[in-house]
Amino acid sequence: MLADRSVAVESARSSLSSTAGTQPDTGRGGEAAGMVMNGADGSRDRSTLSGRTAARAGRSAQATAGEALLAGESRQVVSLVADVDGRDDAGTQSHAQPYSGGQDVNRGFAFFDVPRLELDQLLGQLVDRAQEVMASQGRLRGLLRAHQTVGSDLDLPVVLRRIVEAARELVGARYAALGVIGSDGHLLEFIHSGMSEDAAATIGHLPQGKGLLGALIDTPEPIRLSRISDDDRSSGFPAGHPPMNSFLGVPIRIRDEVFGNLYLAESTHGDFTAEDQELTLALAASAAVAIDNARLYNIARDRGEWLRAAATVTHTVLTPPEPLATDGPGSRTRAQDPLTLIASLCRSTADADVVSIWLPTEDDERLRSAVRVGAEDLPHLELPADTPLFRDVLRTGTPSRLTSLEEGGSGIAATSFDVGPMMILPLTGTHTGRGVVTVVRRRGRPVFTAEDLDMAAGFTNQAAVALELADARVEQERLVLLDERDRIAADLHDHIIQRLFATGLSLHSAAAGMPAGRATQRVLDAVRELDGVIGQIRTTIFALNQPPASGPEGLRAQLLDLATELTALLGFEPVVRFAGPIETVASPELAPDLLAVAREALTNIARHAHATMAEVDLTAADGQLLLQVRDDGVGIPVEGRRSGLQNMRRRAEQRGGSFTIHARVPRGTVLSWAVPLS
């Protein structure tokens, strides 16, 4: 604008100068008029003079207007220059001289002298304000970026790390940290930024929530300090800790719960300002939302893992397993125990160190750790059922959680395993509790939350239902098997035995009418074989009518397993027969001695007899249990060691029984070991 008006001024000045140069002054105009008036043609001269006079008057008026325009433009230029700059080239304020009403060729045009406004100061303040607005706008943009950063992930450890980095960058702090508060009021986690790993390793253990950090935990209100050491609540720094002066701490609230605190130290601008505090509080509010979302996401993810674990248990327990699984030639392994599967899944899903399943003893007075996954080197314990750790869970079926064994008087002494947080979960049955599941972490690890307890209890309840259904299925299969056994036993008794018995009678009658000789003897031998077959069938029928023994503790099962074990040593499979109610009348205490005698007898046959067959008969009749072992070998040598036979005799005599051994006709040996059943 100033340049445009300067051009206008110069244009007006040029116009005025050109006009003044082309017009004569008034004196010369009078002389010309006189000369014309004295001419010959007076009228014509007068007319010409009047026209010239009018022309001169018009030009004079134009000159006056141009001068006025020039003066006005000059005043505008003066005013504009004074408003914009107000200072001369030397930087000092210039003062205008009053206008004299005339024109000075040497000085140019004079300027009006107007009162000066302190616009330079106002402009300086305006610039400062603008800079502050721009800085605030930049920090608001930084806050928005921080909001986007902390809310862009759902993994809780990642979210906590991003919150610390965003806070440090937002307010310009050299160090930043976030402390997660545990249920005991101490810092459970401490995520820091700005300190090197070497410096952190030199300091040692992370803060536990004392001093200023503890003050913010006790009173969750913002704390802003210029010097940490000047505050009475400060407890100093450990050796190797970098120096810190300025401090700002704000709580992170999730609804009514204080999740943790955000700590900032060593502002790069000197001290933390009130604006820094407001920005940090705003970031803490966003961080609380992000943390809550991440926690909810983690809970949903953990709940899905617990549901998958429960589905795995249900599928495994309820799917009819193959009795034996073959891993390779000659190797056979049993399916995984359901309780071991439950403990393994519970340990992996709960991120625990040790999981134990405690089952009641036969008298229901004590609980024994039947299954343990993790810390297998620890001895299996047996505790009273009224131990405070188990009592309420067994009585009410309500799960509980502890931060340590010392909490609430668990009633369990400390062991070599440093027990920390734990959950006690019921493994309930239809009418009574099956047992208790303990889920343990080492001391110092995060405590179990209420959500953890709820999800783990749901898993054990589902597992208990699966075990109940599996037991019901096994019982149903057992009833079907017993019905099938009854049918087979009836068929054997009513059809097979009767037909064999009739055949034996027919052969015996035929042999009675035959002359003595080899043919007659062979018929009689066939009758005896049929009688033996009938005896084996009767033993089988009796075994089918007996309920199956619980596992390998049954005497029949153990003797059959022994015969199978020694088959390779003998070179053939020995025949094993049973007669009488062996499982009913035989005491379990007889099993070790009886099995030892049977093993010694069969081993002697394999080593010394050179036999091609062996028979083992176990009979419970007439108040005694009789074991007979027969073979078709070379018989007992006249000379040789007798220590094995002496041990068999000693075992029989200690139980008030007898032991005999004699030759078998036509060849072989018969060993008899008998003990009273009383």
MOFEN-V740951 format. One record per residue. SS is DSSP state (helix for helix, strand for strand, loop for the rest). PHI is phi as a letter, one per 20 degrees, with the letter a starting at -180 (none if undefined). BURIAL is 1 if it has 24 or more other ideal C-beta (glycine too) atoms within 12 Angstrom, else 0. Layout:
# MOFEN-V740951
[[SS,PHI,BURIAL] [SS,PHI,BURIAL]]
This chain:
# MOFEN-V740951
[[loop,none,0] [helix,f,0] [helix,f,0] [helix,f,0] [helix,f,0] [helix,f,0] [helix,f,0] [helix,f,0] [helix,f,1] [helix,f,0] [helix,f,0] [helix,f,1] [helix,f,1] [helix,f,0] [helix,f,0] [helix,f,1] [helix,f,0] [helix,f,0] [helix,f,0] [helix,f,0] [helix,f,0] [helix,e,0] [loop,d,0] [loop,f,0] [loop,f,0] [helix,f,0] [helix,f,0] [helix,f,0] [helix,f,0] [helix,f,0] [helix,f,0] [helix,f,0] [helix,f,0] [helix,f,0] [helix,f,0] [helix,f,1] [helix,f,0] [loop,e,0] [loop,f,0] [loop,f,0] [loop,e,0] [helix,f,0] [helix,f,0] [helix,f,0] [helix,f,0] [helix,f,0] [helix,f,0] [helix,f,0] [helix,f,1] [helix,f,0] [helix,f,0] [helix,f,0] [helix,f,0] [helix,f,0] [helix,f,0] [helix,f,1] [helix,f,0] [helix,f,0] [helix,f,1] [helix,f,0] [helix,f,0] [helix,f,0] [helix,f,1] [helix,f,0] [helix,f,0] [helix,f,1] [helix,f,1] [helix,f,0] [helix,f,0] [helix,f,1] [helix,f,1] [helix,f,0] [helix,f,1] [helix,f,1] [helix,f,1] [helix,f,1] [helix,f,1] [helix,f,1] [helix,f,0] [helix,f,0] [helix,f,1] [helix,f,1] [helix,f,0] [helix,f,0] [loop,d,0] [loop,m,1] [strand,c,0] [loop,e,0] [loop,f,0] [loop,e,0] [loop,n,0] [loop,d,0] [strand,f,0] [loop,e,0] [loop,d,0] [loop,f,0] [loop,e,0] [loop,f,0] [loop,f,0] [loop,e,0] [loop,n,0] [loop,c,0] [loop,c,0] [strand,d,0] [loop,f,0] [loop,f,0] [loop,e,0] [strand,m,0] [loop,e,1] [loop,e,0] [loop,d,1] [loop,f,0] [loop,e,0] [loop,d,0] [loop,f,0] [loop,e,0] [loop,e,0] [loop,f,0] [helix,f,0] [helix,f,0] [helix,f,0] [helix,f,0] [helix,f,0] [helix,f,0] [helix,f,0] [helix,f,0] [helix,f,0] [helix,f,0] [helix,f,0] [helix,f,0] [helix,f,0] [helix,f,0] [helix,f,0] [helix,f,0] [helix,f,0] [helix,f,0] [helix,f,0] [helix,f,0] [helix,f,1] [helix,f,0] [helix,f,0] [helix,f,1] [helix,f,1] [helix,f,0] [helix,f,0] [helix,f,1] [helix,g,1] [helix,f,0] [helix,f,1] [helix,f,1] [loop,d,1] [loop,e,0] [loop,b,0] [loop,d,0] [loop,e,0] [helix,g,1] [helix,g,0] [helix,f,0] [helix,f,1] [helix,f,1] [helix,f,1] [helix,f,1] [helix,f,1] [helix,f,1] [helix,f,1] [helix,f,1] [helix,f,1] [helix,f,1] [helix,f,1] [helix,f,1] [helix,e,1] [loop,m,1] [strand,d,1] [strand,f,1] [strand,c,1] [strand,b,1] [strand,b,1] [strand,c,1] [strand,d,1] [strand,e,1] [strand,e,1] [loop,e,1] [loop,f,0] [loop,e,0] [loop,n,0] [loop,d,1] [strand,f,1] [strand,e,1] [strand,c,1] [strand,b,1] [strand,d,1] [strand,c,1] [strand,b,1] [loop,o,1] [loop,d,1] [loop,f,0] [helix,f,0] [helix,f,0] [helix,f,0] [helix,f,0] [helix,f,0] [helix,f,0] [helix,f,0] [loop,o,0] [loop,f,0] [loop,f,1] [loop,g,1] [loop,d,0] [loop,o,1] [loop,d,0] [helix,m,1] [helix,f,1] [helix,f,1] [helix,f,1] [helix,f,1] [helix,f,1] [helix,f,1] [helix,f,0] [loop,c,0] [loop,f,1] [loop,c,0] [loop,g,1] [strand,c,1] [strand,c,1] [strand,c,1] [loop,e,0] [loop,c,0] [helix,f,1] [helix,f,0] [helix,f,0] [loop,e,0] [loop,f,0] [loop,f,0] [loop,f,1] [loop,d,0] [loop,n,0] [loop,d,1] [loop,f,0] [loop,f,0] [loop,n,0] [loop,f,0] [loop,f,0] [loop,f,0] [loop,b,1] [loop,d,1] [loop,f,1] [strand,b,1] [strand,b,1] [strand,c,1] [strand,c,1] [strand,e,1] [strand,d,1] [strand,d,1] [strand,d,1] [loop,l,0] [loop,e,0] [strand,d,0] [strand,e,1] [strand,f,1] [strand,a,1] [strand,c,1] [strand,d,1] [strand,d,1] [strand,c,1] [strand,b,1] [strand,m,1] [strand,f,1] [loop,f,0] [loop,d,0] [loop,o,0] [loop,d,1] [loop,f,1] [loop,e,0] [helix,f,0] [helix,f,1] [helix,g,1] [helix,f,1] [helix,f,0] [helix,f,1] [helix,f,1] [helix,f,1] [helix,f,1] [helix,f,1] [helix,f,1] [helix,f,1] [helix,f,1] [helix,f,1] [helix,f,1] [helix,f,1] [helix,f,1] [helix,f,1] [helix,f,1] [helix,f,0] [helix,f,1] [helix,f,1] [helix,f,0] [helix,f,0] [helix,f,1] [helix,f,0] [helix,f,0] [helix,f,0] [helix,f,1] [helix,f,0] [helix,f,0] [helix,f,1] [helix,f,1] [helix,f,0] [helix,f,0] [helix,f,1] [helix,f,1] [helix,f,0] [helix,f,1] [helix,f,1] [helix,f,1] [helix,f,0] [helix,f,1] [helix,f,1] [helix,e,0] [loop,f,0] [loop,f,0] [loop,f,0] [loop,f,0] [loop,g,0] [loop,b,0] [strand,d,0] [strand,e,0] [strand,e,0] [strand,a,0] [loop,f,0] [loop,m,0] [strand,d,0] [strand,c,0] [strand,c,0] [loop,e,0] [loop,f,0] [loop,f,0] [loop,f,0] [helix,g,1] [helix,f,1] [helix,f,1] [helix,f,1] [helix,f,1] [helix,f,1] [helix,f,1] [helix,f,1] [helix,f,1] [helix,f,1] [helix,f,0] [helix,f,1] [helix,e,1] [loop,l,1] [loop,d,1] [loop,e,1] [strand,b,1] [strand,c,1] [strand,c,1] [strand,d,1] [strand,d,1] [strand,d,1] [strand,f,1] [loop,f,0] [loop,f,0] [loop,e,0] [loop,l,0] [loop,e,0] [strand,c,0] [strand,c,1] [strand,d,1] [strand,f,1] [strand,f,1] [strand,c,1] [strand,c,1] [strand,c,1] [loop,n,1] [loop,l,1] [loop,f,0] [loop,f,0] [loop,f,0] [loop,f,0] [loop,f,0] [loop,e,1] [strand,c,0] [strand,c,1] [strand,f,0] [loop,f,1] [loop,e,0] [loop,g,1] [helix,g,0] [helix,f,1] [helix,d,1] [helix,g,1] [helix,f,1] [helix,f,1] [helix,f,1] [helix,f,0] [helix,d,0] [loop,m,1] [loop,d,0] [loop,f,1] [strand,b,1] [strand,c,1] [strand,c,1] [loop,e,1] [loop,a,1] [loop,f,1] [loop,f,0] [loop,f,0] [loop,m,0] [loop,m,0] [loop,f,1] [loop,n,0] [loop,d,1] [loop,f,0] [loop,f,0] [loop,d,0] [loop,f,0] [loop,e,1] [loop,f,0] [strand,f,1] [strand,d,1] [strand,f,1] [strand,b,1] [strand,c,1] [strand,d,1] [strand,d,1] [strand,f,1] [strand,d,1] [strand,e,1] [loop,d,1] [loop,f,0] [loop,d,0] [loop,c,0] [strand,f,1] [strand,f,1] [strand,r,1] [strand,c,1] [strand,d,1] [strand,d,1] [strand,d,1] [strand,c,1] [strand,d,1] [strand,f,0] [loop,f,0] [loop,n,0] [loop,e,1] [loop,g,1] [loop,f,1] [loop,f,1] [loop,e,1] [helix,f,0] [helix,f,0] [helix,g,1] [helix,f,1] [helix,f,0] [helix,f,1] [helix,f,1] [helix,f,1] [helix,f,1] [helix,f,1] [helix,f,1] [helix,f,1] [helix,f,1] [helix,f,1] [helix,f,1] [helix,f,1] [helix,f,1] [helix,f,1] [helix,f,1] [helix,f,0] [helix,f,1] [helix,f,0] [helix,f,0] [helix,f,0] [helix,f,0] [helix,f,0] [helix,f,0] [helix,f,0] [helix,f,0] [helix,f,0] [helix,f,0] [helix,f,0] [helix,f,0] [helix,f,0] [helix,f,0] [helix,f,0] [helix,f,0] [helix,f,0] [helix,f,0] [helix,f,1] [helix,f,0] [helix,f,0] [helix,f,1] [helix,f,0] [helix,e,0] [helix,d,0] [helix,f,0] [helix,f,1] [helix,f,0] [helix,f,0] [helix,f,1] [helix,f,1] [helix,f,0] [helix,f,0] [helix,f,1] [helix,f,0] [helix,f,0] [helix,f,1] [helix,f,0] [helix,f,0] [helix,f,0] [helix,f,1] [helix,f,0] [loop,e,0] [loop,e,0] [loop,f,0] [loop,f,0] [loop,r,0] [helix,f,0] [helix,f,0] [helix,f,0] [helix,f,0] [helix,f,0] [helix,f,1] [helix,f,0] [helix,f,0] [helix,f,0] [helix,f,1] [helix,f,0] [helix,f,0] [helix,f,1] [helix,f,0] [helix,f,0] [helix,f,1] [helix,f,1] [helix,f,1] [helix,f,1] [helix,f,1] [helix,f,1] [helix,f,1] [helix,f,1] [helix,f,1] [helix,f,1] [helix,f,1] [helix,f,1] [helix,e,1] [loop,e,1] [loop,f,0] [loop,f,0] [loop,f,0] [loop,f,0] [helix,n,0] [helix,e,0] [helix,f,0] [loop,f,1] [helix,f,1] [helix,f,1] [helix,f,1] [helix,f,1] [helix,f,1] [helix,f,1] [helix,f,0] [helix,f,1] [helix,f,1] [helix,f,0] [helix,f,0] [loop,e,1] [helix,f,0] [helix,f,0] [helix,f,0] [helix,f,1] [loop,n,0] [loop,b,0] [loop,e,0] [loop,f,1] [strand,e,1] [strand,d,1] [strand,c,1] [strand,c,1] [strand,b,1] [loop,n,1] [loop,f,0] [helix,f,1] [helix,f,1] [helix,e,0] [helix,e,1] [loop,e,1] [loop,f,0] [loop,f,0] [loop,f,0] [helix,f,1] [helix,g,1] [helix,g,0] [helix,f,1] [helix,f,1] [helix,f,1] [helix,f,1] [helix,f,1] [helix,f,1] [helix,f,1] [helix,f,1] [helix,f,1] [helix,f,1] [helix,f,1] [helix,f,1] [helix,f,1] [helix,f,1] [helix,e,0] [helix,c,1] [helix,e,1] [loop,l,0] [loop,e,1] [loop,d,0] [loop,b,0] [strand,b,1] [strand,c,1] [strand,c,1] [strand,d,1] [strand,c,1] [strand,c,1] [strand,d,1] [strand,a,0] [loop,l,0] [loop,m,0] [strand,b,1] [strand,d,1] [strand,d,1] [strand,d,1] [strand,c,1] [strand,c,1] [strand,c,1] [strand,b,1] [loop,d,1] [loop,e,1] [loop,e,0] [loop,n,1] [loop,e,1] [loop,f,0] [loop,f,0] [loop,d,0] [loop,q,0] [loop,f,0] [loop,c,0] [helix,f,0] [helix,f,1] [helix,f,1] [helix,f,0] [helix,f,0] [helix,f,1] [helix,f,1] [helix,f,0] [helix,f,1] [helix,f,1] [helix,f,0] [helix,f,0] [loop,d,1] [loop,m,0] [loop,d,1] [strand,c,0] [strand,b,1] [strand,c,0] [strand,b,1] [strand,b,0] [strand,f,0] [loop,d,1] [loop,e,0] [loop,e,0] [loop,b,0] [loop,o,1] [strand,c,1] [strand,c,1] [strand,d,1] [strand,c,1] [strand,c,1] [strand,c,1] [strand,c,1] [strand,f,0] [loop,f,1] [loop,f,0]]
